[in-house]
Each structure stands twice: as structure tokens, then as C-alpha cells.
Amino acid sequence: VREAAARATCTNNLKQIGIAAHAYNSALEYFPPNQRQVAAGGIRIRWATCLLPYIEQDNLYKAYNQSVNWSDSTNVTNVTSKFVKTYQCPSTPNASRLDRAPD
């Protein structure tokens, strides 16, 4: 029963991400970027950050400093260390894991 509920939550989260991506596309006429710079230390712009205002996380989006990498101490403290429920599957074995190696 728990796993069925987790699957339903995952499905709903994916649906919300899809709706957010299309809302972003409607507003800006392109889908959110997913850029990873080749050079070490390059600024990464991820689709998940761009979609924050469209999944009712506008406060996180406004706090995010896009002129520095996500791993910058300001972004980690204010945004990237925060849990966004929509981006996390409830069946994930290690829900607290974070990407700690941007370069």
C-alpha cells in the first residue's frame, strides 16, 4: 500500500514538473535550459532552478543568485540545500543525497 502511494506521488510530481515546463515555455517561448559548462568552475544553469516559480517555489527562485554556481555558499545556504518535495520521489532510498561535485 505504501509503495502504491509512493508511485502515485511520483506520478503526480512528474506531472507537476511537466506542467511547470510547459508554463515556462508559454511564458518565455522556450523550454528551460540545462547547461553544464565544460570548463571547471563554469556556472551551471539547470532546468530545476528555472522551474521553481512554476512549482510554487518562487521564494527559492528569488533567493537564488544566478551569477554564481549552485554550489556557492550563498546558494547552498539559501536555496540548494533546501528540500523541494516536487523534485524528490518518495521511494528514493537516500532522500538526503545532494550533488556535491559541481566541477
Beta strands, then each sheet from edge to edge (+ up, - down):
end
